[in-house]
Amino acid sequence: MQPPRHPAEADTAAHEAAAPTRSTPGVRFADAVAGLAALIRVQPGDLAQLWRARGHMAAVAHERDDLIVHRVRLLAAVLVPASLLWIVVDALTLPWPYWGEIAWGRVAATPAFLLLALRPRRLCLIGGAAIEVALLIAVPLAFFLYTNAVLSVAGLHGPIPITTTYFYLPFVVAAALAIFPLTILEALLPATMVVGSAAIGVWVWPEFLAGQSTGQTLWRLFVIAFWAHLAGLSQLRFLLRLTEEATRDALTNLLVRGTGEEILENQFAYAMRHDLAFAMLFIDIDRFKSVNDAFGHDAGDAVLRTVATQIARAFRHQDVTIRWGGEEFVVGLPGADLANAEVAVLRLAKLGLGLRPDYRPITASIGIAERQADGIDTLAALVECADARMYEAKKAGRNRYVFRSGPKIWLATQQDPGPRHDLAPQQSAAE
């Protein structure tokens, strides 16, 4: 037992406990990074998708592109009348002929905004999302440089309050970047344009600062651009999560049928235009109903998850893996002919599909079809052909794959590593 402390020591200890803990710069930086990550809810697996757009799913890329184009058009459409109406404000606050020269700049900017607002969809996103946003902000930034040149020649920086607002136009543009879900790499171009234009303005027309620090002014602009980009990243993260939940099967994490069909249609159309091979696999788990009947639906769900995991591991990143329905899966293989498709099936066989609850190996019947070899010119016909061959594999004894040369056994017999249970009744060939 420790002896009682002197009252003065107790007071000192209580004061130290109540006093705020001092943190080092390293701790403060770590806390700031943790706070930013919590703000946009970034997980380690999300960083690659937030860094660049190349790894985005087709559905995500499509939704994001539409969102960016719509917002660019909307902002451009709003700036057309706003730019012209502001001429009245200039006329009331600036002397002639300087407000007239600025008005000519506004008139010149209006057709550019009008073109961005009304151009056909096929002319959008030609250079990517970063170029799309850069085209929009290039117009007000060019107007910013032109306007300040006029005001500088007239000696109007400072005496008239309205002139100062012109120099802070890059701050408004930086804040507007918050509405665009750009990746980290994509945001570099518009952010550089904003900060660069302000830096040119500070260097050429320092008189507008009215004694303020050049470094502080640029730092404030950088901070605004940074937080605006962070807001855009949070939108992108939300879009990624929302689209993933809408397009992925909750049980297997493979694509749902509707989304998968849309992606397959696009890839099949590309293969048709360029006369490329395109293979399709139709996979059906053998005797899956017996698992549900003998062990329950939870066990059946576990089998589906295991099979989906093995399918995802066996195929390439560009292959389209879909839960078609129930225990059926479809895999689209762009650029793969029948020989490539057979190699992919044998790779899946080597990995295996996992074990059933009774420790028997899970097997499947697989139908293979290929656009060129089978002379097929529609996706629906390709899927139907693969589906028909899957049923041929069922009738031939299951645990097989079928293409033009006939059924083959694809998974070698394995020794059972554990106890087995009698599964009910003989199943039909459709299972």
N, C-alpha and C positions, 0 to 999 in steps of 0.2 A: 504493500500500500504506500503511495507517495505522500510525503508530508504536505500539509496545506500551504499554498502560496501566499506571499504577502499581498495585502489588498492592492498595493500599487502595481504589482506584477499582473494581478488579475485584470485590473483596468487596462493595462497596456495590451494584454492579450486580446481583450474584448475589442479594443480600438483597432487592432491589426486585423481581427476577423471581420469587422464591419467595413474596413477601408477597402475600396475597389482594388482588384488585383491589377498590377501594371503588366502590360504585355510588351514584348519585344516587337520590332518591326516585322520580323519573320512570322511571328504568331499572328499579327494583324493582317499580313498578306494572306496567310493560310485561311484565316477566318473570312476574308473578303472573297477568296476563290470559292470557299465552301458555300458562302451566301449566294454567289452568282449561280453556282451549280444547282442549289436548291431552288432558286428563282425560276429557272427554266427547266428544272427537273431532269437534268441530264444524267443518264446512266452510261457506264463505260462503253456499252455496245452502241450507243447513239452517236458517239463522237465522230465516227467515220462518216455518218450520214449528214451531220451538221457541218463537217469540214468541206465536203464537196458533193456535188449532185450526181456524180456518175453512178454511185451505188444505189440510187433510189429505185424503188419498184416503179414499174410502168404506170400503175394507177396513181402513185404519189406524184410522179413527174407530170402526169397529165393534169391533175387537180392544181398543182402548184403553178404550172404554166398558165392555165386559165385564170387563176387568181391574179397573177402578176400582170398579165395582159389587160384584164378588166380594170385593175387599179391604175395602170398607166393611162389607159384610155379615159377613165373617169377624171383623173387629175388634169389631163390635157384639156378635156372638154370644159372643166371648171375655169381653167386659166385663160381660155379664149376670151370670154366676156370680162373677167376680172382685170385682165391686162389692159383692155380698152377703156373700161370704166375708170381706171385709176388715172387716166389722163386728166380728168376733171380735178382730182386732188392736186396733181402737179400744177395745173393752170392756176389754182387758187393759192398755192404756196411758193411757187418758184417764179422768178422774173422771166419775161420774154427776152431773148429767143431760146433760153436754155430749156424751158419746159417743152418747147416745140421740138427741139432736137431729141429730147428723151421720148417724146411722143412718137417720133419716127422710129425709134428703137422698139417701142411697144408694137407699132404697126408691123414692123418686120418680124417680130417674134410670133405674132398671132398666126400666120400661115403655118409655121412650124408646129405649134400646138394643135392646130386644126388637122394637119396631116397625121400626127400621132394619134389623134382621137378617132379619125375616120378611115384609116388605112385598112385594107383587107386583112383577115386573120392570117392568111398565108405569108404575109410580109412581116409578121410579128415573130419574135424570138429566133430570127435567123442566126444571130450571133450568140444566143443564150440569154439567160435572165439578167446577167450583169450588163450586157450591152443594151438590153431593153430599158432598164432603169437609167443607164448612162445617157441614152438618147433623150430621155425626158428631162433630166436635170441639167444637161448641157445647155439647153435654151436659157433658163433663168441665170445660170452662171455666166454665160456669154453676155447677157443683158446687164448683169452686175458689173462686169468689167467695162462695158461701154458706158454705162450711166456714170460710173465714178470718174471715168476719163472726162466726160462732159462737165461734171461738177468741179473737178480739179481745175480745168481750164478757166472756169468761171469764178474760181476762188470761193465757192459756196460751201465747202466742207466746214462744218462747225457753226457758222452764223445762223443758219436756218435749221431747226430741229428735224424737219422732214428729211433733210439730206443725209443725216446720220443713219436713218433707217435703211437707206439704200445700201450702205456698206455692210449692214448686218444681214443682208439677204442670204449669204451662205449658211448662217445659223438656222434660218427657216428651212432651207433645203435639207440641211443635216437632220433636223427634226422629222422632216417628211419621210426620211428613209425608214422610219419605224414601221411603216405600213407594208413593207415588202418582205416576204419570207425568204431572204437570201441566205445562202450558205456563207461560211466564213471566207472562203476564197472569192466568192462572187462579190462580197461586200467591199473587197479591197479597191476595186476600180472606182465605184461611185464615191467612196469615202476619200480616196486620194484626190479625185476631182474637186470635191468640196474644200478640203483643207488646202489643196494647191492653189485654187483660185483666190482664197482668202489670203494666203501667203503672198501672192503676187500683188494683191491690193494693198497689203500692209507695207510692202517694199516700195511700191510705186507711189502711193498716196499716204504717207505716214501722218499727214496733218489731221486726218479724220479722227485719229485716236485721242486727240485732245489731252495729251499727257499720259494716257494709259500705257501700260507695258505691252509691247508687241508679243512677248512670250506668253503673258497671261491671256491675252486675247486669243491667240492660236490654241492655247491649252484649253480654254473654255469651249472652243469649237470642237476640238478633238473629243472632249468629254461628252458633249452633246451627241456627236456622231457615234461614239462608242455605245452609249446607252440606247440610242435609236437602233443600232444594229443588234443589241442584246434583245430589244423588244421584237425585232424581226426574227431572231433565232427562236424566241419562245413561240412565235406563231408557227415557225417551221416545225418545231418539236411537236406542237399540238397537232399539226396537220399530219405528220408522220404517224403519230400514235393513233389518231382518229381513223386514218386511212387503213392502217394495219389492222385495227379491230374490225373494220368493215369488210376487209378483203381476205382476212385469214380465218380459217376454221378454228374455233375456240378449242376443240379437242386435240387436233393433230398439228395445228400451226401451218398447215399447207393452205394454198389458195382455195377459196370457195369456188364453186362451179361457175357462177356468173362472171366473176372477175377473171378466172382462168380462161373461160371461153373468149372473153374480150381480148386478152393478151394473145391467145392462140390465133384468133382471127387476124390480128395485125401481123404476127410473125408469118402466118401462112400466106397472107397477101404479099408480103415482102418476098417470100420464097417463090411465089408464082411470077412476080414481076422480073426477078433476076434468074429464074430457072434454076433454083437451088434445091437440094435434097431437103426433105422434111419428114421425119419419122414420128410415129405415134405408138405409144404403148398403152394398152388397156389391161389393168391389173385387178384381179379379183381374188380375195383371200379364200382359200379352200376351207369348206366346212366351218365357216364362221358362226353360223347359227347354232351349231352344237356347243360352242363355247358359251354363248349366252344361255342356252338351255341348261347346261350342266353346271356352270359356275357363276352365273349371274351377269347382269349388264355391266357391273363395275369391272369384272374381269374382261368382258368384251371390249370395254373402253380402253383398258390397259393394252390389249392386243393391238387395237387400232393405233394407239400412240406409238407403240414399239415399231410397228410396220412403217408408219409415216416417218419416224426418225431414221430408219434404215434406208428408206427410199430417198430421203433428203440427202443422206450421206453418199449414196451411190452415184448420184447424177451431178452434172456440171452446174455451175452457178447460172449459166444462161438457159438451162433446161427449165421447163415450166411444169412444176409438180402440183397436182390438183386433187383434192378429195372430191370425187365425182358424185358420191352418194353412198350412204351405208358403208359397206366394206369394199367399195370400188374406188380405184385410183386411176388417174390418167396422167401420163407424162408426155409432153411435147419435146421433141429433140430437133431444134432447128439446125440445119446443115448436116444432119446425120442420115446416111443411107442405110440399107438393110444390114450391111456388114457392121457398121458402127453401132446400130441399134442392138445387134446380137452381142457385141462386145459389152455394151452397157448392161444388158440383162445378165450376162455371165458375171459381171462385176457385182451386181446386186446379189447373185447367187452365192458368190464367194463371201460377201459380208453376212449373208443370211438375213432372214426376216425376224429372228428372235424365237422365243419359246412360248408355247401355249401354257395355260395354268397346269396341265398335266405333264409338263416338261417335254412334250413332243415338239419337234421343230415346226414352226409356222411355215406353211407352203402357200403358193398362189398359182393361179392359172393366168397366163399372159398372152394377149394377142398383139402382134406387131404388124403395122402397115406403114407403107412409105409412099409418098406422093408420086415420085417418078417411076419407081418399079411397078406400082399398081395402076398407073395411069389415072390418077384421081385429081380432080381440079376444084374440089370444095372441101372445106374443113369438116363439114357434117358427114360427107361421104367417107373421109379418112377415119373419123372416129367410129363410124358405123362398121367399116371394114375391120378395124382393130377389135371392136366389140364382138363381131361375128367370129373372129379367130380365137378370141378368148373362150367362147363357148365350145369351139372345136377342141381346145385344150382340156376343157372340163370333160367333154365326152370321151376324150382319149385317155382319161385316167387321172386328170389333175396333175399338179406339180410339174407343169410343162409350159413351154412357150411355143407358139405357132406363128409361122409366117409362110411364105409361098412354098417353101420346100417341105412343109409338113411339121407335125408335132415332134418336139424333142424334150427329153427329161432335162430339167435345168438345175435341180437341187439334189445332190447325192444323199442317199439314205444315211442317217446319223444314228448312232447309238443313243438310247435314252439315258440321260444322266441321273434321272430320279424316278420316283414312283409314277405309275400311270393309272388312270381311272377309265373305266369303260364309259364311253360316251354314248350315248343312246343310239338309237336306231340308225339304220343305214340312211344316209342322206341322198337327196336327189342330185342329179348332175348339175343343176343350176346353182348349187351352193359352192 
